[in-house]
Amino acid sequence: MSDTPPSISNRLSESSSRYLLQHADDPVAWQPYDRESLDLASSLDRPLLISIGYSACHWCHVMAHETFNQPEVAAYLNQHFICIKVDREEHPDVDALYMEALIAQQGSGGWPITVFATPTGIPIYCATYLPPQTSSHLPGLLPIASKIVQLRAEQPEAILEASHEYETALASQRALPNSSDLELDPEVIIEQMIAELGERFDPEFGGFGNHPKFPQPYLLDILWRSRHLAADPQHVEKMVVTTLKALANGGIHDHVDGGFFRYATDRFWITPHFEKMLYDQAGLLSLFATVAVDTDDDDLRWVAQRIFAFAFTTMRLDHGLYASSLDADAGGEEGGYYLLSAKELQELLLDQYTVFADFYGVSPGGNFEGRTILHRPIGASPRPDERITSLLPTVSHYRSKRMELGIDDKATCDGNASWSAALLRAGRFLNNTAMVHEGLALAEALRTTFRDKDELYHVAYHGQVTISGFASDYVNYAGAMLEAFTVSGEGTWLREAHWALSCAVDRFGSPDGPELAIGRHGGLLPFQSFDRYDGATPSTNSLFAWFANRVGMLADDPALRATASKIVQAYLPLIERVPASFSILCWALVELELGTTEVLIPGDADRELIEVALLSTRGDLIVAHGEGSPLLQGLDDGFAYLCHNRVCQLPTTDPAHLRHALRGEE
């Protein structure tokens, strides 16, 4: 530390990010990701060490403790590098770029991301977790750092070569293949997507692949929407329902308080990675609600209601927005908050222990390091009976008093927007007024908090915004506004959705094609990144194409619909190759080529007519009521018009007739 120039000190105490503040007292002289830090690296001609993580990340905390907090590591880094700590939820553009570089080098990704880079940010070497010294399994951070310092001094051409290799690899990843002559039949593509997923489907425990397993709610949602196009709809339904049932019973589901952890480390959904993310709750709430209604399944309906209750109780912040995540670690260990021993439960529940233990699979030896992850057997109902229900508050209270569970109070625009949309969608399907009310209140909080004149911001801390919005903020904001318009019929929400999508094109459109970049051009990064593949969260470009077609129709904006079509066209070669990785774009292609179904109810119509439309779970349905959409102009008040691609049947005032017509066209 004595070799650190006096002008360089740890600057993270100036941050609002909980993740950065956790490292404000580290011996490493961490800098935030900003112009000042990059200018400092340039002026001192020092390489960068960029460490990317987030508050709920278990291995981020492990690396901080085992590596960055070691005095000899910190001293060496402070002497030779400018060290930058990045909260990936604050800077998704930074995260995406270096994740691409990591995957290009290692073949896979994960957090923390550890990047050695040139002073301008071009990668030299990328890794995830690194111990201080090389072990039998992993390279050490100090040997890598010292090798880079040595090469810069003795063989600078080797550093240049490494950085050029990354530039070439990233440039090739960014280039889209030529799609000008390609045409794809949407029904064929859907069948190919289903076949691809069918090969990876686990018929016993649901999900796709072996392990680790992610819930992938957005992929399952598209499967469910498209099942009527499949050669074997029952097989598609089985894939979705089997997965949801297994998720509901597994340890990935918090059986005490509700909500879902991020992923399972095993095939059986028993052992989770214990962080809870808002975006997972959003995707799963919408999916469970939709499938529950379509299958009339009370178990799935109960799970959806529990997701809402959990998030509203635990993740809702004082100013009406929602926190981004709950920590995986508590009490110094991963899952410490949730893991319970048989002895603890016996002392807590006394003579009621046996019935609780039998229901949730508690045993003296446990199923995870001597303690138990609560779960239900495959095929059983996840819903507790009255005896178990009466015990859950006791167990919940015990967990909360035993140790504190950390919450990242960062409220992101895109995360809150996806949650608002999920609340509104699930609320109308389940006819749950509390969900709808909260979804509309959150939509209003999004508008009043994150929108400032003609700008959206990305992050709010205690209601105060910071960091200009990314493409995902504008697109997800539009999705929430579209759902708010669907539920309320108020034109203000549709205008907000149209504004956000138009801004996304202007601010993030690529000069080389129609797709949106993650961040704005002219920023600090050496390259732009593009969010293309649907993963744990949907691709921004997929969502844009889907929403832009729908909003363009409702707002009577052919140019916006044309932009949606251009994005789908540009991605066709990728869709043809791996359709399951572009599931939302596959569905956008269906709606662009095969059309949508619209219910138009102008003016002051019978509320029951509107409710029939809002309760329908049709995957291709667009609902407009009230006076907010140009599609409603010239239609007679009091009637419902059922249309396909704006070609309408005779209007009706009979809710039963509308309900039958909607179901008959499914």
ChimeraX attribute file (.defattr): number of C-alpha atoms within 10 A of each C-alpha:
attribute: neighborCount
match mode: 1-to-1
recipient: residues
	/A:1	16
	/A:2	8
	/A:3	10
	/A:4	17
	/A:5	10
	/A:6	7
	/A:7	6
	/A:8	15
	/A:9	14
	/A:10	19
	/A:11	19
	/A:12	23
	/A:13	16
	/A:14	12
	/A:15	13
	/A:16	16
	/A:17	22
	/A:18	20
	/A:19	26
	/A:20	23
	/A:21	16
	/A:22	14
	/A:23	21
	/A:24	20
	/A:25	15
	/A:26	18
	/A:27	20
	/A:28	28
	/A:29	25
	/A:30	29
	/A:31	26
	/A:32	21
	/A:33	18
	/A:34	11
	/A:35	11
	/A:36	11
	/A:37	20
	/A:38	22
	/A:39	13
	/A:40	16
	/A:41	20
	/A:42	16
	/A:43	10
	/A:44	13
	/A:45	15
	/A:46	21
	/A:47	26
	/A:48	26
	/A:49	27
	/A:50	25
	/A:51	25
	/A:52	25
	/A:53	24
	/A:54	24
	/A:55	28
	/A:56	23
	/A:57	21
	/A:58	22
	/A:59	20
	/A:60	20
	/A:61	23
	/A:62	18
	/A:63	17
	/A:64	20
	/A:65	13
	/A:66	13
	/A:67	21
	/A:68	23
	/A:69	17
	/A:70	15
	/A:71	14
	/A:72	15
	/A:73	20
	/A:74	21
	/A:75	18
	/A:76	17
	/A:77	25
	/A:78	24
	/A:79	17
	/A:80	20
	/A:81	23
	/A:82	27
	/A:83	26
	/A:84	23
	/A:85	24
	/A:86	26
	/A:87	20
	/A:88	20
	/A:89	22
	/A:90	24
	/A:91	20
	/A:92	19
	/A:93	24
	/A:94	24
	/A:95	21
	/A:96	17
	/A:97	21
	/A:98	26
	/A:99	24
	/A:100	22
	/A:101	27
	/A:102	23
	/A:103	14
	/A:104	17
	/A:105	16
	/A:106	13
	/A:107	9
	/A:108	13
	/A:109	18
	/A:110	15
	/A:111	19
	/A:112	25
	/A:113	23
	/A:114	23
	/A:115	25
	/A:116	24
	/A:117	24
	/A:118	22
	/A:119	22
	/A:120	17
	/A:121	21
	/A:122	24
	/A:123	27
	/A:124	24
	/A:125	22
	/A:126	22
	/A:127	25
	/A:128	21
	/A:129	21
	/A:130	24
	/A:131	18
	/A:132	21
	/A:133	14
	/A:134	14
	/A:135	10
	/A:136	5
	/A:137	6
	/A:138	13
	/A:139	16
	/A:140	16
	/A:141	22
	/A:142	20
	/A:143	13
	/A:144	17
	/A:145	19
	/A:146	14
	/A:147	12
	/A:148	22
	/A:149	18
	/A:150	12
	/A:151	13
	/A:152	17
	/A:153	11
	/A:154	10
	/A:155	12
	/A:156	13
	/A:157	12
	/A:158	14
	/A:159	20
	/A:160	15
	/A:161	12
	/A:162	15
	/A:163	19
	/A:164	15
	/A:165	16
	/A:166	21
	/A:167	18
	/A:168	11
	/A:169	15
	/A:170	19
	/A:171	13
	/A:172	11
	/A:173	14
	/A:174	15
	/A:175	10
	/A:176	15
	/A:177	12
	/A:178	12
	/A:179	14
	/A:180	10
	/A:181	6
	/A:182	11
	/A:183	11
	/A:184	14
	/A:185	11
	/A:186	19
	/A:187	19
	/A:188	13
	/A:189	23
	/A:190	25
	/A:191	18
	/A:192	19
	/A:193	23
	/A:194	25
	/A:195	16
	/A:196	15
	/A:197	21
	/A:198	15
	/A:199	10
	/A:200	13
	/A:201	19
	/A:202	18
	/A:203	13
	/A:204	13
	/A:205	21
	/A:206	25
	/A:207	27
	/A:208	21
	/A:209	14
	/A:210	15
	/A:211	14
	/A:212	16
	/A:213	20
	/A:214	21
	/A:215	24
	/A:216	21
	/A:217	25
	/A:218	22
	/A:219	23
	/A:220	23
	/A:221	21
	/A:222	20
	/A:223	26
	/A:224	23
	/A:225	16
	/A:226	22
	/A:227	19
	/A:228	15
	/A:229	15
	/A:230	19
	/A:231	13
	/A:232	12
	/A:233	15
	/A:234	11
	/A:235	14
	/A:236	22
	/A:237	18
	/A:238	14
	/A:239	24
	/A:240	22
	/A:241	20
	/A:242	20
	/A:243	24
	/A:244	26
	/A:245	21
	/A:246	25
	/A:247	28
	/A:248	30
	/A:249	26
	/A:250	26
	/A:251	26
	/A:252	31
	/A:253	29
	/A:254	23
	/A:255	24
	/A:256	19
	/A:257	20
	/A:258	20
	/A:259	28
	/A:260	27
	/A:261	24
	/A:262	24
	/A:263	25
	/A:264	23
	/A:265	16
	/A:266	13
	/A:267	18
	/A:268	24
	/A:269	27
	/A:270	22
	/A:271	24
	/A:272	25
	/A:273	19
	/A:274	28
	/A:275	22
	/A:276	24
	/A:277	22
	/A:278	24
	/A:279	22
	/A:280	25
	/A:281	25
	/A:282	26
	/A:283	25
	/A:284	26
	/A:285	28
	/A:286	25
	/A:287	25
	/A:288	27
	/A:289	26
	/A:290	29
	/A:291	23
	/A:292	22
	/A:293	18
	/A:294	13
	/A:295	12
	/A:296	11
	/A:297	13
	/A:298	13
	/A:299	17
	/A:300	26
	/A:301	20
	/A:302	16
	/A:303	27
	/A:304	27
	/A:305	20
	/A:306	19
	/A:307	23
	/A:308	24
	/A:309	16
	/A:310	18
	/A:311	21
	/A:312	16
	/A:313	11
	/A:314	16
	/A:315	23
	/A:316	16
	/A:317	17
	/A:318	9
	/A:319	12
	/A:320	20
	/A:321	30
	/A:322	26
	/A:323	23
	/A:324	23
	/A:325	24
	/A:326	22
	/A:327	21
	/A:328	26
	/A:329	24
	/A:330	17
	/A:331	12
	/A:332	10
	/A:333	12
	/A:334	20
	/A:335	21
	/A:336	18
	/A:337	22
	/A:338	22
	/A:339	18
	/A:340	20
	/A:341	19
	/A:342	19
	/A:343	12
	/A:344	14
	/A:345	18
	/A:346	15
	/A:347	10
	/A:348	15
	/A:349	16
	/A:350	10
	/A:351	10
	/A:352	14
	/A:353	20
	/A:354	15
	/A:355	13
	/A:356	21
	/A:357	19
	/A:358	11
	/A:359	18
	/A:360	20
	/A:361	15
	/A:362	23
	/A:363	16
	/A:364	12
	/A:365	12
	/A:366	17
	/A:367	17
	/A:368	13
	/A:369	10
	/A:370	13
	/A:371	19
	/A:372	23
	/A:373	25
	/A:374	26
	/A:375	23
	/A:376	23
	/A:377	13
	/A:378	17
	/A:379	11
	/A:380	13
	/A:381	15
	/A:382	24
	/A:383	17
	/A:384	16
	/A:385	10
	/A:386	8
	/A:387	11
	/A:388	17
	/A:389	13
	/A:390	11
	/A:391	17
	/A:392	16
	/A:393	13
	/A:394	13
	/A:395	17
	/A:396	15
	/A:397	12
	/A:398	14
	/A:399	18
	/A:400	12
	/A:401	10
	/A:402	12
	/A:403	13
	/A:404	13
	/A:405	18
	/A:406	16
	/A:407	19
	/A:408	20
	/A:409	22
	/A:410	24
	/A:411	29
	/A:412	26
	/A:413	30
	/A:414	26
	/A:415	26
	/A:416	27
	/A:417	31
	/A:418	24
	/A:419	29
	/A:420	33
	/A:421	28
	/A:422	28
	/A:423	30
	/A:424	31
	/A:425	28
	/A:426	30
	/A:427	28
	/A:428	23
	/A:429	24
	/A:430	20
	/A:431	14
	/A:432	14
	/A:433	12
	/A:434	12
	/A:435	23
	/A:436	25
	/A:437	14
	/A:438	18
	/A:439	27
	/A:440	22
	/A:441	16
	/A:442	25
	/A:443	26
	/A:444	17
	/A:445	19
	/A:446	24
	/A:447	18
	/A:448	11
	/A:449	20
	/A:450	25
	/A:451	19
	/A:452	11
	/A:453	6
	/A:454	8
	/A:455	13
	/A:456	25
	/A:457	22
	/A:458	26
	/A:459	27
	/A:460	22
	/A:461	19
	/A:462	15
	/A:463	18
	/A:464	11
	/A:465	19
	/A:466	16
	/A:467	12
	/A:468	16
	/A:469	24
	/A:470	25
	/A:471	31
	/A:472	28
	/A:473	27
	/A:474	30
	/A:475	30
	/A:476	28
	/A:477	29
	/A:478	32
	/A:479	30
	/A:480	32
	/A:481	28
	/A:482	27
	/A:483	24
	/A:484	29
	/A:485	26
	/A:486	24
	/A:487	24
	/A:488	18
	/A:489	23
	/A:490	17
	/A:491	21
	/A:492	15
	/A:493	24
	/A:494	26
	/A:495	19
	/A:496	19
	/A:497	29
	/A:498	25
	/A:499	14
	/A:500	26
	/A:501	25
	/A:502	17
	/A:503	18
	/A:504	24
	/A:505	20
	/A:506	12
	/A:507	17
	/A:508	21
	/A:509	19
	/A:510	17
	/A:511	10
	/A:512	8
	/A:513	12
	/A:514	20
	/A:515	27
	/A:516	26
	/A:517	25
	/A:518	28
	/A:519	25
	/A:520	21
	/A:521	15
	/A:522	9
	/A:523	11
	/A:524	16
	/A:525	16
	/A:526	14
	/A:527	17
	/A:528	21
	/A:529	23
	/A:530	22
	/A:531	21
	/A:532	21
	/A:533	22
	/A:534	21
	/A:535	16
	/A:536	17
	/A:537	17
	/A:538	25
	/A:539	20
	/A:540	25
	/A:541	29
	/A:542	28
	/A:543	20
	/A:544	29
	/A:545	28
	/A:546	26
	/A:547	24
	/A:548	31
	/A:549	25
	/A:550	24
	/A:551	24
	/A:552	20
	/A:553	20
	/A:554	22
	/A:555	20
	/A:556	14
	/A:557	16
	/A:558	14
	/A:559	13
	/A:560	23
	/A:561	20
	/A:562	16
	/A:563	19
	/A:564	28
	/A:565	20
	/A:566	16
	/A:567	20
	/A:568	25
	/A:569	21
	/A:570	19
	/A:571	22
	/A:572	25
	/A:573	19
	/A:574	17
	/A:575	22
	/A:576	18
	/A:577	13
	/A:578	15
	/A:579	24
	/A:580	25
	/A:581	21
	/A:582	26
	/A:583	28
	/A:584	26
	/A:585	31
	/A:586	27
	/A:587	24
	/A:588	28
	/A:589	26
	/A:590	21
	/A:591	20
	/A:592	21
	/A:593	14
	/A:594	15
	/A:595	15
	/A:596	20
	/A:597	23
	/A:598	23
	/A:599	25
	/A:600	26
	/A:601	30
	/A:602	25
	/A:603	18
	/A:604	13
	/A:605	17
	/A:606	16
	/A:607	10
	/A:608	13
	/A:609	23
	/A:610	25
	/A:611	16
	/A:612	18
	/A:613	29
	/A:614	24
	/A:615	18
	/A:616	18
	/A:617	21
	/A:618	20
	/A:619	19
	/A:620	19
	/A:621	19
	/A:622	21
	/A:623	20
	/A:624	28
	/A:625	28
	/A:626	21
	/A:627	17
	/A:628	23
	/A:629	23
	/A:630	14
	/A:631	19
	/A:632	20
	/A:633	13
	/A:634	8
	/A:635	15
	/A:636	14
	/A:637	18
	/A:638	18
	/A:639	22
	/A:640	28
	/A:641	23
	/A:642	22
	/A:643	18
	/A:644	17
	/A:645	13
	/A:646	16
	/A:647	10
	/A:648	15
	/A:649	11
	/A:650	9
	/A:651	17
	/A:652	16
	/A:653	17
	/A:654	13
	/A:655	19
	/A:656	13
	/A:657	13
	/A:658	21
	/A:659	16
	/A:660	11
	/A:661	12
	/A:662	20
	/A:663	12
	/A:664	8
	/A:665	8
	/A:666	11
